[in-house]
């Protein structure tokens, strides 16, 4: 065998190996970016699911379920007043005014929110309509349309179904 040929082959193999290592290093960066993007999407979806769960819970009178969407020190600031902590939120759901809406047939109808993530904090904005069954059969009345702003923070583990958001 010719020594020059072996050296040429070795150089070619080393060049191919270097190119493969470079591609692999690029793949690692792409995988890391994809994983980060997937985590952001999972967080956004978790926040949207929390917001979406509010309406059926509050419209069915599930006071504990509604309150569980907030942290213990959370605040619910609505046009009818400020509710502090889970106890205040439970009291509102069990209260005469809200129970009257439920008995009459009401629905909180949210829009799809815009969710902005910033680490372990999120802000979601959208609109919510409160509709109630009208005295005329088959008719509903819009009682209120509000701009909604939810401020959430991650307080639990990322691997939980809600990814720790409250």
PyMOL CGO cylinders between C-alpha atoms (Angstrom):
from pymol import cmd
from pymol.cgo import CYLINDER

trace = [
    CYLINDER, 0.00, 0.00, 0.00, 1.03, 3.48, -0.74, 0.3, 1, 1, 1, 1, 1, 1,
    CYLINDER, 1.03, 3.48, -0.74, 1.61, 5.58, 2.41, 0.3, 1, 1, 1, 1, 1, 1,
    CYLINDER, 1.61, 5.58, 2.41, 0.22, 8.69, 0.68, 0.3, 1, 1, 1, 1, 1, 1,
    CYLINDER, 0.22, 8.69, 0.68, -3.04, 6.92, -0.05, 0.3, 1, 1, 1, 1, 1, 1,
    CYLINDER, -3.04, 6.92, -0.05, -3.44, 5.87, 3.58, 0.3, 1, 1, 1, 1, 1, 1,
    CYLINDER, -3.44, 5.87, 3.58, -2.72, 9.42, 4.72, 0.3, 1, 1, 1, 1, 1, 1,
    CYLINDER, -2.72, 9.42, 4.72, -5.27, 10.76, 2.21, 0.3, 1, 1, 1, 1, 1, 1,
    CYLINDER, -5.27, 10.76, 2.21, -7.86, 8.28, 3.44, 0.3, 1, 1, 1, 1, 1, 1,
    CYLINDER, -7.86, 8.28, 3.44, -7.12, 9.19, 7.05, 0.3, 1, 1, 1, 1, 1, 1,
    CYLINDER, -7.12, 9.19, 7.05, -7.45, 12.90, 6.25, 0.3, 1, 1, 1, 1, 1, 1,
    CYLINDER, -7.45, 12.90, 6.25, -10.78, 12.23, 4.51, 0.3, 1, 1, 1, 1, 1, 1,
    CYLINDER, -10.78, 12.23, 4.51, -12.05, 10.19, 7.48, 0.3, 1, 1, 1, 1, 1, 1,
    CYLINDER, -12.05, 10.19, 7.48, -10.97, 12.89, 9.91, 0.3, 1, 1, 1, 1, 1, 1,
    CYLINDER, -10.97, 12.89, 9.91, -12.74, 15.53, 7.81, 0.3, 1, 1, 1, 1, 1, 1,
    CYLINDER, -12.74, 15.53, 7.81, -15.92, 13.42, 7.72, 0.3, 1, 1, 1, 1, 1, 1,
    CYLINDER, -15.92, 13.42, 7.72, -15.70, 12.88, 11.48, 0.3, 1, 1, 1, 1, 1, 1,
    CYLINDER, -15.70, 12.88, 11.48, -15.25, 16.62, 12.08, 0.3, 1, 1, 1, 1, 1, 1,
    CYLINDER, -15.25, 16.62, 12.08, -18.26, 17.37, 9.85, 0.3, 1, 1, 1, 1, 1, 1,
    CYLINDER, -18.26, 17.37, 9.85, -20.37, 14.77, 11.70, 0.3, 1, 1, 1, 1, 1, 1,
    CYLINDER, -20.37, 14.77, 11.70, -19.35, 16.22, 15.07, 0.3, 1, 1, 1, 1, 1, 1,
    CYLINDER, -19.35, 16.22, 15.07, -20.29, 19.70, 13.85, 0.3, 1, 1, 1, 1, 1, 1,
    CYLINDER, -20.29, 19.70, 13.85, -23.69, 18.46, 12.66, 0.3, 1, 1, 1, 1, 1, 1,
    CYLINDER, -23.69, 18.46, 12.66, -24.19, 16.69, 15.99, 0.3, 1, 1, 1, 1, 1, 1,
    CYLINDER, -24.19, 16.69, 15.99, -23.32, 19.85, 17.92, 0.3, 1, 1, 1, 1, 1, 1,
    CYLINDER, -23.32, 19.85, 17.92, -25.85, 21.74, 15.80, 0.3, 1, 1, 1, 1, 1, 1,
    CYLINDER, -25.85, 21.74, 15.80, -28.42, 19.02, 16.43, 0.3, 1, 1, 1, 1, 1, 1,
    CYLINDER, -28.42, 19.02, 16.43, -27.93, 19.37, 20.19, 0.3, 1, 1, 1, 1, 1, 1,
    CYLINDER, -27.93, 19.37, 20.19, -28.64, 23.09, 19.94, 0.3, 1, 1, 1, 1, 1, 1,
    CYLINDER, -28.64, 23.09, 19.94, -31.70, 22.47, 17.74, 0.3, 1, 1, 1, 1, 1, 1,
    CYLINDER, -31.70, 22.47, 17.74, -33.00, 19.83, 20.16, 0.3, 1, 1, 1, 1, 1, 1,
    CYLINDER, -33.00, 19.83, 20.16, -32.51, 22.19, 23.12, 0.3, 1, 1, 1, 1, 1, 1,
    CYLINDER, -32.51, 22.19, 23.12, -34.35, 24.97, 21.25, 0.3, 1, 1, 1, 1, 1, 1,
    CYLINDER, -34.35, 24.97, 21.25, -37.17, 22.57, 20.34, 0.3, 1, 1, 1, 1, 1, 1,
    CYLINDER, -37.17, 22.57, 20.34, -37.46, 21.39, 23.95, 0.3, 1, 1, 1, 1, 1, 1,
    CYLINDER, -37.46, 21.39, 23.95, -37.61, 25.00, 25.17, 0.3, 1, 1, 1, 1, 1, 1,
    CYLINDER, -37.61, 25.00, 25.17, -40.29, 25.80, 22.58, 0.3, 1, 1, 1, 1, 1, 1,
    CYLINDER, -40.29, 25.80, 22.58, -42.27, 22.74, 23.60, 0.3, 1, 1, 1, 1, 1, 1,
    CYLINDER, -42.27, 22.74, 23.60, -42.05, 23.74, 27.28, 0.3, 1, 1, 1, 1, 1, 1,
    CYLINDER, -42.05, 23.74, 27.28, -43.33, 27.26, 26.43, 0.3, 1, 1, 1, 1, 1, 1,
    CYLINDER, -43.33, 27.26, 26.43, -46.22, 25.76, 24.43, 0.3, 1, 1, 1, 1, 1, 1,
    CYLINDER, -46.22, 25.76, 24.43, -47.04, 23.37, 27.30, 0.3, 1, 1, 1, 1, 1, 1,
    CYLINDER, -47.04, 23.37, 27.30, -47.04, 26.28, 29.77, 0.3, 1, 1, 1, 1, 1, 1,
    CYLINDER, -47.04, 26.28, 29.77, -49.28, 28.36, 27.51, 0.3, 1, 1, 1, 1, 1, 1,
    CYLINDER, -49.28, 28.36, 27.51, -51.69, 25.44, 27.10, 0.3, 1, 1, 1, 1, 1, 1,
    CYLINDER, -51.69, 25.44, 27.10, -51.73, 24.81, 30.86, 0.3, 1, 1, 1, 1, 1, 1,
    CYLINDER, -51.73, 24.81, 30.86, -52.59, 28.47, 31.52, 0.3, 1, 1, 1, 1, 1, 1,
    CYLINDER, -52.59, 28.47, 31.52, -55.33, 28.39, 28.88, 0.3, 1, 1, 1, 1, 1, 1,
    CYLINDER, -55.33, 28.39, 28.88, -56.79, 25.21, 30.41, 0.3, 1, 1, 1, 1, 1, 1,
    CYLINDER, -56.79, 25.21, 30.41, -56.89, 26.82, 33.84, 0.3, 1, 1, 1, 1, 1, 1,
    CYLINDER, -56.89, 26.82, 33.84, -58.73, 29.83, 32.46, 0.3, 1, 1, 1, 1, 1, 1,
    CYLINDER, -58.73, 29.83, 32.46, -61.09, 27.61, 30.44, 0.3, 1, 1, 1, 1, 1, 1,
    CYLINDER, -61.09, 27.61, 30.44, -61.94, 25.60, 33.55, 0.3, 1, 1, 1, 1, 1, 1,
    CYLINDER, -61.94, 25.60, 33.55, -63.17, 28.67, 35.41, 0.3, 1, 1, 1, 1, 1, 1,
    CYLINDER, -63.17, 28.67, 35.41, -66.47, 29.06, 33.53, 0.3, 1, 1, 1, 1, 1, 1,
    CYLINDER, -66.47, 29.06, 33.53, -67.87, 25.53, 33.93, 0.3, 1, 1, 1, 1, 1, 1,
    CYLINDER, -67.87, 25.53, 33.93, -66.79, 25.50, 37.58, 0.3, 1, 1, 1, 1, 1, 1,
    CYLINDER, -66.79, 25.50, 37.58, -68.32, 28.85, 38.48, 0.3, 1, 1, 1, 1, 1, 1,
    CYLINDER, -68.32, 28.85, 38.48, -71.49, 28.24, 36.44, 0.3, 1, 1, 1, 1, 1, 1,
    CYLINDER, -71.49, 28.24, 36.44, -72.07, 24.89, 38.16, 0.3, 1, 1, 1, 1, 1, 1,
    CYLINDER, -72.07, 24.89, 38.16, -71.47, 26.34, 41.63, 0.3, 1, 1, 1, 1, 1, 1,
    CYLINDER, -71.47, 26.34, 41.63, -68.26, 24.38, 42.28, 0.3, 1, 1, 1, 1, 1, 1,
    CYLINDER, -68.26, 24.38, 42.28, -66.97, 26.80, 44.92, 0.3, 1, 1, 1, 1, 1, 1,
    CYLINDER, -66.97, 26.80, 44.92, -63.98, 24.66, 45.92, 0.3, 1, 1, 1, 1, 1, 1,
    CYLINDER, -63.98, 24.66, 45.92, -63.02, 24.04, 42.30, 0.3, 1, 1, 1, 1, 1, 1,
    CYLINDER, -63.02, 24.04, 42.30, -63.18, 27.75, 41.46, 0.3, 1, 1, 1, 1, 1, 1,
    CYLINDER, -63.18, 27.75, 41.46, -61.15, 28.70, 44.55, 0.3, 1, 1, 1, 1, 1, 1,
    CYLINDER, -61.15, 28.70, 44.55, -58.54, 26.05, 43.74, 0.3, 1, 1, 1, 1, 1, 1,
    CYLINDER, -58.54, 26.05, 43.74, -57.65, 28.01, 40.59, 0.3, 1, 1, 1, 1, 1, 1,
    CYLINDER, -57.65, 28.01, 40.59, -56.18, 30.73, 42.83, 0.3, 1, 1, 1, 1, 1, 1,
    CYLINDER, -56.18, 30.73, 42.83, -53.28, 30.67, 45.23, 0.3, 1, 1, 1, 1, 1, 1,
    CYLINDER, -53.28, 30.67, 45.23, -54.18, 30.87, 48.91, 0.3, 1, 1, 1, 1, 1, 1,
    CYLINDER, -54.18, 30.87, 48.91, -53.20, 34.56, 48.86, 0.3, 1, 1, 1, 1, 1, 1,
    CYLINDER, -53.20, 34.56, 48.86, -54.71, 35.21, 45.42, 0.3, 1, 1, 1, 1, 1, 1,
    CYLINDER, -54.71, 35.21, 45.42, -56.98, 38.14, 44.64, 0.3, 1, 1, 1, 1, 1, 1,
    CYLINDER, -56.98, 38.14, 44.64, -60.03, 38.20, 42.38, 0.3, 1, 1, 1, 1, 1, 1,
    CYLINDER, -60.03, 38.20, 42.38, -60.74, 41.83, 41.50, 0.3, 1, 1, 1, 1, 1, 1,
    CYLINDER, -60.74, 41.83, 41.50, -64.06, 42.11, 39.65, 0.3, 1, 1, 1, 1, 1, 1,
    CYLINDER, -64.06, 42.11, 39.65, -66.53, 44.90, 39.01, 0.3, 1, 1, 1, 1, 1, 1,
    CYLINDER, -66.53, 44.90, 39.01, -68.67, 43.72, 41.93, 0.3, 1, 1, 1, 1, 1, 1,
    CYLINDER, -68.67, 43.72, 41.93, -65.78, 43.92, 44.40, 0.3, 1, 1, 1, 1, 1, 1,
    CYLINDER, -65.78, 43.92, 44.40, -62.45, 42.51, 45.45, 0.3, 1, 1, 1, 1, 1, 1,
    CYLINDER, -62.45, 42.51, 45.45, -62.26, 38.95, 46.75, 0.3, 1, 1, 1, 1, 1, 1,
    CYLINDER, -62.26, 38.95, 46.75, -59.23, 38.02, 48.83, 0.3, 1, 1, 1, 1, 1, 1,
    CYLINDER, -59.23, 38.02, 48.83, -57.95, 34.47, 49.03, 0.3, 1, 1, 1, 1, 1, 1,
    CYLINDER, -57.95, 34.47, 49.03, -59.67, 31.20, 48.33, 0.3, 1, 1, 1, 1, 1, 1,
    CYLINDER, -59.67, 31.20, 48.33, -62.15, 31.72, 51.16, 0.3, 1, 1, 1, 1, 1, 1,
    CYLINDER, -62.15, 31.72, 51.16, -63.39, 34.97, 49.61, 0.3, 1, 1, 1, 1, 1, 1,
    CYLINDER, -63.39, 34.97, 49.61, -63.78, 33.33, 46.22, 0.3, 1, 1, 1, 1, 1, 1,
    CYLINDER, -63.78, 33.33, 46.22, -65.67, 30.36, 47.69, 0.3, 1, 1, 1, 1, 1, 1,
    CYLINDER, -65.67, 30.36, 47.69, -67.96, 32.77, 49.53, 0.3, 1, 1, 1, 1, 1, 1,
    CYLINDER, -67.96, 32.77, 49.53, -68.76, 34.60, 46.28, 0.3, 1, 1, 1, 1, 1, 1,
    CYLINDER, -68.76, 34.60, 46.28, -69.67, 31.36, 44.47, 0.3, 1, 1, 1, 1, 1, 1,
    CYLINDER, -69.67, 31.36, 44.47, -71.88, 30.25, 47.38, 0.3, 1, 1, 1, 1, 1, 1,
    CYLINDER, -71.88, 30.25, 47.38, -73.38, 33.72, 47.80, 0.3, 1, 1, 1, 1, 1, 1,
    CYLINDER, -73.38, 33.72, 47.80, -76.97, 34.65, 47.10, 0.3, 1, 1, 1, 1, 1, 1,
    CYLINDER, -76.97, 34.65, 47.10, -76.21, 36.80, 44.04, 0.3, 1, 1, 1, 1, 1, 1,
    CYLINDER, -76.21, 36.80, 44.04, -74.20, 34.11, 42.27, 0.3, 1, 1, 1, 1, 1, 1,
    CYLINDER, -74.20, 34.11, 42.27, -76.56, 31.30, 43.27, 0.3, 1, 1, 1, 1, 1, 1,
    CYLINDER, -76.56, 31.30, 43.27, -79.38, 33.41, 41.80, 0.3, 1, 1, 1, 1, 1, 1,
    CYLINDER, -79.38, 33.41, 41.80, -77.55, 33.61, 38.49, 0.3, 1, 1, 1, 1, 1, 1,
    CYLINDER, -77.55, 33.61, 38.49, -77.03, 29.84, 38.48, 0.3, 1, 1, 1, 1, 1, 1,
    CYLINDER, -77.03, 29.84, 38.48, -80.70, 29.19, 39.30, 0.3, 1, 1, 1, 1, 1, 1,
    CYLINDER, -80.70, 29.19, 39.30, -81.74, 31.51, 36.49, 0.3, 1, 1, 1, 1, 1, 1,
    CYLINDER, -81.74, 31.51, 36.49, -79.40, 29.81, 34.01, 0.3, 1, 1, 1, 1, 1, 1,
    CYLINDER, -79.40, 29.81, 34.01, -76.18, 31.69, 33.40, 0.3, 1, 1, 1, 1, 1, 1,
    CYLINDER, -76.18, 31.69, 33.40, -72.97, 31.12, 31.52, 0.3, 1, 1, 1, 1, 1, 1,
    CYLINDER, -72.97, 31.12, 31.52, -69.58, 32.81, 31.62, 0.3, 1, 1, 1, 1, 1, 1,
    CYLINDER, -69.58, 32.81, 31.62, -68.37, 32.72, 28.02, 0.3, 1, 1, 1, 1, 1, 1,
    CYLINDER, -68.37, 32.72, 28.02, -64.66, 33.52, 27.68, 0.3, 1, 1, 1, 1, 1, 1,
    CYLINDER, -64.66, 33.52, 27.68, -62.74, 34.45, 24.57, 0.3, 1, 1, 1, 1, 1, 1,
    CYLINDER, -62.74, 34.45, 24.57, -59.51, 32.72, 23.68, 0.3, 1, 1, 1, 1, 1, 1,
    CYLINDER, -59.51, 32.72, 23.68, -56.90, 34.52, 25.80, 0.3, 1, 1, 1, 1, 1, 1,
    CYLINDER, -56.90, 34.52, 25.80, -53.57, 35.92, 24.77, 0.3, 1, 1, 1, 1, 1, 1,
    CYLINDER, -53.57, 35.92, 24.77, -50.97, 34.40, 27.11, 0.3, 1, 1, 1, 1, 1, 1,
    CYLINDER, -50.97, 34.40, 27.11, -47.62, 36.08, 27.71, 0.3, 1, 1, 1, 1, 1, 1,
    CYLINDER, -47.62, 36.08, 27.71, -45.06, 34.01, 29.59, 0.3, 1, 1, 1, 1, 1, 1,
    CYLINDER, -45.06, 34.01, 29.59, -42.13, 35.39, 31.55, 0.3, 1, 1, 1, 1, 1, 1,
    CYLINDER, -42.13, 35.39, 31.55, -40.34, 32.60, 33.38, 0.3, 1, 1, 1, 1, 1, 1,
    CYLINDER, -40.34, 32.60, 33.38, -42.56, 31.47, 36.25, 0.3, 1, 1, 1, 1, 1, 1,
    CYLINDER, -42.56, 31.47, 36.25, -45.08, 34.26, 35.66, 0.3, 1, 1, 1, 1, 1, 1,
    CYLINDER, -45.08, 34.26, 35.66, -47.80, 34.56, 33.06, 0.3, 1, 1, 1, 1, 1, 1,
    CYLINDER, -47.80, 34.56, 33.06, -50.34, 37.20, 32.10, 0.3, 1, 1, 1, 1, 1, 1,
    CYLINDER, -50.34, 37.20, 32.10, -53.42, 36.19, 30.14, 0.3, 1, 1, 1, 1, 1, 1,
    CYLINDER, -53.42, 36.19, 30.14, -55.85, 38.71, 28.68, 0.3, 1, 1, 1, 1, 1, 1,
    CYLINDER, -55.85, 38.71, 28.68, -59.15, 38.28, 26.92, 0.3, 1, 1, 1, 1, 1, 1,
    CYLINDER, -59.15, 38.28, 26.92, -62.85, 39.02, 27.21, 0.3, 1, 1, 1, 1, 1, 1,
    CYLINDER, -62.85, 39.02, 27.21, -65.65, 37.32, 29.11, 0.3, 1, 1, 1, 1, 1, 1,
    CYLINDER, -65.65, 37.32, 29.11, -69.37, 37.61, 28.54, 0.3, 1, 1, 1, 1, 1, 1,
    CYLINDER, -69.37, 37.61, 28.54, -71.86, 36.74, 31.25, 0.3, 1, 1, 1, 1, 1, 1,
    CYLINDER, -71.86, 36.74, 31.25, -75.10, 35.59, 29.67, 0.3, 1, 1, 1, 1, 1, 1,
    CYLINDER, -75.10, 35.59, 29.67, -78.34, 34.58, 31.37, 0.3, 1, 1, 1, 1, 1, 1,
    CYLINDER, -78.34, 34.58, 31.37, -81.45, 32.85, 30.16, 0.3, 1, 1, 1, 1, 1, 1,
    CYLINDER, -81.45, 32.85, 30.16, -84.11, 35.37, 29.19, 0.3, 1, 1, 1, 1, 1, 1,
    CYLINDER, -84.11, 35.37, 29.19, -87.74, 35.21, 30.22, 0.3, 1, 1, 1, 1, 1, 1,
    CYLINDER, -87.74, 35.21, 30.22, -88.48, 34.60, 26.53, 0.3, 1, 1, 1, 1, 1, 1,
    CYLINDER, -88.48, 34.60, 26.53, -87.97, 30.94, 25.61, 0.3, 1, 1, 1, 1, 1, 1,
    CYLINDER, -87.97, 30.94, 25.61, -84.78, 30.21, 23.72, 0.3, 1, 1, 1, 1, 1, 1,
    CYLINDER, -84.78, 30.21, 23.72, -83.36, 33.68, 24.34, 0.3, 1, 1, 1, 1, 1, 1,
    CYLINDER, -83.36, 33.68, 24.34, -80.39, 34.81, 26.37, 0.3, 1, 1, 1, 1, 1, 1,
    CYLINDER, -80.39, 34.81, 26.37, -79.34, 38.23, 27.56, 0.3, 1, 1, 1, 1, 1, 1,
    CYLINDER, -79.34, 38.23, 27.56, -75.77, 39.45, 27.78, 0.3, 1, 1, 1, 1, 1, 1,
    CYLINDER, -75.77, 39.45, 27.78, -75.52, 40.82, 31.31, 0.3, 1, 1, 1, 1, 1, 1,
    CYLINDER, -75.52, 40.82, 31.31, -71.91, 41.86, 31.18, 0.3, 1, 1, 1, 1, 1, 1,
    CYLINDER, -71.91, 41.86, 31.18, -68.90, 41.96, 28.86, 0.3, 1, 1, 1, 1, 1, 1,
    CYLINDER, -68.90, 41.96, 28.86, -65.58, 42.48, 30.60, 0.3, 1, 1, 1, 1, 1, 1,
    CYLINDER, -65.58, 42.48, 30.60, -61.95, 42.63, 29.70, 0.3, 1, 1, 1, 1, 1, 1,
    CYLINDER, -61.95, 42.63, 29.70, -60.21, 39.92, 31.70, 0.3, 1, 1, 1, 1, 1, 1,
    CYLINDER, -60.21, 39.92, 31.70, -56.65, 39.94, 32.95, 0.3, 1, 1, 1, 1, 1, 1,
    CYLINDER, -56.65, 39.94, 32.95, -55.28, 36.96, 34.82, 0.3, 1, 1, 1, 1, 1, 1,
    CYLINDER, -55.28, 36.96, 34.82, -51.89, 37.09, 36.50, 0.3, 1, 1, 1, 1, 1, 1,
    CYLINDER, -51.89, 37.09, 36.50, -50.54, 33.64, 37.24, 0.3, 1, 1, 1, 1, 1, 1,
    CYLINDER, -50.54, 33.64, 37.24, -47.38, 32.25, 38.72, 0.3, 1, 1, 1, 1, 1, 1,
    CYLINDER, -47.38, 32.25, 38.72, -45.86, 28.82, 38.86, 0.3, 1, 1, 1, 1, 1, 1,
    CYLINDER, -45.86, 28.82, 38.86, -45.99, 27.54, 42.42, 0.3, 1, 1, 1, 1, 1, 1,
    CYLINDER, -45.99, 27.54, 42.42, -45.91, 23.81, 41.82, 0.3, 1, 1, 1, 1, 1, 1,
    CYLINDER, -45.91, 23.81, 41.82, -43.90, 21.23, 39.92, 0.3, 1, 1, 1, 1, 1, 1,
    CYLINDER, -43.90, 21.23, 39.92, -43.51, 21.50, 36.16, 0.3, 1, 1, 1, 1, 1, 1,
    CYLINDER, -43.51, 21.50, 36.16, -44.42, 17.84, 35.75, 0.3, 1, 1, 1, 1, 1, 1,
    CYLINDER, -44.42, 17.84, 35.75, -47.87, 18.34, 37.37, 0.3, 1, 1, 1, 1, 1, 1,
    CYLINDER, -47.87, 18.34, 37.37, -50.88, 18.29, 34.99, 0.3, 1, 1, 1, 1, 1, 1,
    CYLINDER, -50.88, 18.29, 34.99, -51.28, 22.07, 35.41, 0.3, 1, 1, 1, 1, 1, 1,
    CYLINDER, -51.28, 22.07, 35.41, -47.48, 22.53, 35.23, 0.3, 1, 1, 1, 1, 1, 1,
    CYLINDER, -47.48, 22.53, 35.23, -47.66, 24.26, 38.63, 0.3, 1, 1, 1, 1, 1, 1,
    CYLINDER, -47.66, 24.26, 38.63, -49.61, 27.33, 37.45, 0.3, 1, 1, 1, 1, 1, 1,
    CYLINDER, -49.61, 27.33, 37.45, -52.05, 29.22, 39.70, 0.3, 1, 1, 1, 1, 1, 1,
]
cmd.load_cgo(trace, "trace")
